[in-house]
Amino acid sequence: MRGVWNRLKKDLLAVWSLAFICAISLIALLTPWVAPYGYETQDISRLLSSPTPEHWMGTAVLGRDLLSRLLYGARVS
């Protein structure tokens, strides 16, 4: 295992890729506590809105928060 880690440390792109995958996995595990809204929660007054402080990535056709849906989608992936 030490040899694998030593080879991995020499490849900067591999280290950054591993860190990115670990970060995505951690966020996916913590989604129920991190996501600002539930994936099925609708805000009918904000259909297809652009990004705002309340909805960082905006909302979809049915008024669902895109950031929350993206985070819950990461759990499935």
N, C-alpha and C positions, 0 to 999 in steps of 0.2 A: 504494500500500500504506500510505503514511503517513496518508492520509485515513481509511482503514478503521480503523486502529489508534486514531486520535484519536476517531472516533465510538464505538468499542468502549469506550474508557476512560471515556466519559461515562455509560455504562449499567452501574451497579454489579452488577445481576443478571446481565448478560451476562458480565462479568468473572468472577464467582463460578462461573457455569455452565461457562465455559471451563476454569477451574482444576479443577473437579470432574471434567470429562471427561478432562483431561490426567492427573489423579491415577489415575483408574480405568484408563486406558490403560497407564500406567506399571506399576501393580500387575499388570495382566493380562500384560504382557510379562515381568515378573519372577516370575511365579507358581511356576515350577519351583524357584526358590531361596528363595522366601518362604513357601510353603505348608508347614505343619507335617507333613502326611502326604500320601501319594499319594491321588488321587481314588478309586482302587479298593481301598485298604487298609481291611480290616475289623478291628474290635476286638469280637469276639463277647461278651466279658464286659461290654460297655457298650452294650447295645442300648437305643435311645431314652433315653439319659441326658440330664439337663439340663446346662446349661453348668458346666464345671469348669475349673480351671487348665490341665488337659491338653487339653481340647476346649472352646475358648472359646465356640462356639455350640451345643455339645452334639453328639449323634450321631443318626443316622437309624435306621430300622427294621433295617437290616442291620449296624449298628455302624460306619458310615462317618462320618468327621468332616465336619460341615456346613460349616465355614469353608473347608476345603480344596476341597470340592466347589463352593462358591460361587466361589472364586478361579479354579478351572479352568473353570467356566462362563463367567466373564467373558472368558476367552480366546476362546471360541467366539463370544460376542456381539460 
